[in-house]
Amino acid sequence: MMPPSRPLALTLGDPAGIGPQLAAEAWRRLRHSGEGAFFWLGDPHLVEAAVPVTLIETPEEAGAVFADSLPILPVLCEADVIPGQPDPRNAAATISSIRLAVEYALAARAGGVVTNPIAKHVLATAGFPYPGHTEFLAALCGMTGEEIMMLVSPQLRVVPVTVHVSLRKALETLTTDRIVSIAETAYTALKRDFGIEAPRLAIAGLNPHAGEQGLMGEEEITIIRPAIERLRARGIDCQGPFPPDTMFSATARPNYDAAICMYHDQALIPLKTIDMAEGVNVTLGLPIIRTSPDHGTAFDIAGPVTETCRADVSSLLAAIRLADGMSAYREGKRS
C-alpha cells in the first residue's frame, strides 16, 4: 500500500473574515472522508469553541489526529479579532501563516499550500509590499515573475496571459513569447499535476471574431498565430485563435483541457459565470502546489465560528480536494 499523502497547509487568511469559519467547516466535512487532510496555521482561540482542536508542533502530527480534531499549528493574532472588522495589527499573523506554509511545502513536509482569503488593503496598510498572495508566494519560492494563474472548476480550466493590469497595459504587454511561455507551463502542469497524458489547449483570440482575418484587429495574425505555430512545433496540441464569445460554450468546452486567454476578464468571466461556487485559483510555475478558493474575505457575513457555518465552504473544499489530488499525482499515488 502507498503511504498516505502529506497533509496540506491551510493558511489563516484575514482572521476577521470568513477564513476561520471555513477552516472549521472544511474539517467537519473532510475528517471522515479519507481525503484532503490538512492542518490550519491559525489562532486556536478563533475556532476552539466550535470544533475540537489539537495543537501540533510539526506538520507530521496532523494526519494522526485529523479524524478526531482540527490540527492547528498555532499562529497567534496580536489584537483581539472582531469578525467583519479587519485590523492591520493582525497582518503579521496573516503573513507569518503564509510564510510558514510555504516553508513546510518547500521542505516536503506539507503536500501543498491552500490559502484562505486575505484583504490586500489591510496588508498594504501594515506595509506589506506585494499586490497579493501570488506575488508573495513567488518571492518566497525564489520564482518572482514565473508565477502563472490558472482558474479551475469541474467544467472549465482557464489561464490568463496577462493578469492584474489595466486592459490598456494588457494590450501593451501581450507578446508571442509570453503566450508561448505560459502555454508551455500550463501544458506541463496539466500532465504533471492533473494526470492528463496528452493535454489539449485552446488559444483565445483577442479581438471580436478573433480579428476576422485582420478586419477587426491584427493581433491574431501578428502575435497569437505565431505563438500557436511555435507551440505546435514543440509538440503541444493547441488550436486557435478562437472567437472568445463562442469558445466557452457547452459544446466547445469538451474539445480542450484548458483555455489560454489573453487577459484577466476574458478568462475569469466565463469561469465564474459557469461555476462560481467551486472555482479554484491555482498558481502554476512554482515548485510547490498552491490552491485557493476563488472568493474574498466576505467581511459582511463574517461572524464567530459556531457549529453552523454561514459562509459557503464549497470553493475551499474544492481547493483542498484539488491540492490533495495534485499532490497525489506529483507523488505518483494517482494515475
Residue, then its C-alpha position, 0 to 999 in steps of 0.5 A: m500500500m502507498p503511504p498516505s499523502r502529506p497533509l496540506a497547509l491551510t493558511l489563516g487568511d484575514p482572521a476577521g473574515i470568513g477564513p476561520q469559519l471555513a477552516a472549521e467547516a472544511w474539517r467537519r466535512l473532510r475528517h471522515s472522508g479519507e481525503g484532503a487532510f490538512f492542518w490550519l496555521g491559525d489562532p486556536h482561540l478563533v475556532e476552539a469553541a466550535v470544533p475540537v482542536t489539537l495543537i501540533e508542533t510539526p506538520e507530521e502530527a496532523g494526519a494522526v489526529f485529523a479524524d478526531s480534531l482540527p490540527i492547528l499549528p498555532v499562529l497567534c493574532e496580536a489584537d483581539v479579532i472582531p469578525g467583519q472588522p479587519d485590523p492591520r495589527n493582525a497582518a503579521a499573523t496573516i503573513s507569518s501563516i503564509r510564510l510558514a506554509v510555504e516553508y513546510a511545502l518547500a521542505a516536503r513536509a506539507g503536500g501543498v499550500v491552500t490559502n484562505p482569503i486575505a484583504k490586500h488593503v489591510l496588508a498594504t496598510a501594515g506595509f506589506p509590499y506585494p499586490g497579493h498572495t501570488e506575488f508573495l508566494a513567488a518571492l518566497c519560492g525564489m520564482t518572482g515573475e514565473e508565477i502563472m494563474m490558472l482558474v479551475s472548476p469541474q467544467l472549465r480550466v482557464v489561464p490568463v496571459t496577462v493578469h492584474v493590469s489595466l486592459r490598456k497595459a494588457l494590450e501593451t504587454l501581450t507578446t508571442d513569447r509570453i503566450v508561448s511561455i505560459a502555454e508551455t507551463a500550463y501544458t506541463a502542469l496539466k500532465r504533471d499535476f492533473g494526470i492528463e497524458a496528452p493535454r489539449l489547449a485552446i488559444a483565445g483570440l483577442n479581438p471580436h471574431a478573433g480579428e476576422q482575418g485582420l478586419m477587426g484587429e491584427e493581433e491574431i495574425t501578428i502575435i497569437r498565430p505565431a505563438i500557436e505555430r511555435l507551440r505546435a512545433r514543440g509538440i503541444d496540441c493547441q488550436g486557435p485563435f478562437p472567437p472568445d464569445t463562442m469558445f466557452s460554450a457547452t459544446a466547445r468546452p469538451n474539445y480542450d483541457a484548458a483555455i489560454c486567454m489573453y487577459h484577466d476578464q476574458a478568462l475569469i468571466p466565463l469561469k465564474t459565470i459557469d461555476m462560481a461556487e467551486g472555482v479554484n485559483v491555482t498558481l502554476g510555475l512554482p515548485i510547490i502546489r498552491t490552491s485557493p478558493d476563488h472568493g474574498t474575505a466576505f467581511d459582511i457575513a463574517g461572524p464567530v465560528t459556531e457549529t453552523c457555518r454561514a459562509d459557503v465552504s464549497s470553493l475551499l473544499a474544492a481547493i483542498r480536494l484539488a491540492d490533495g489530488m495534485s499532490a497525489y499525482r506529483e507523488g505518483k499515488r494517482s494515475 
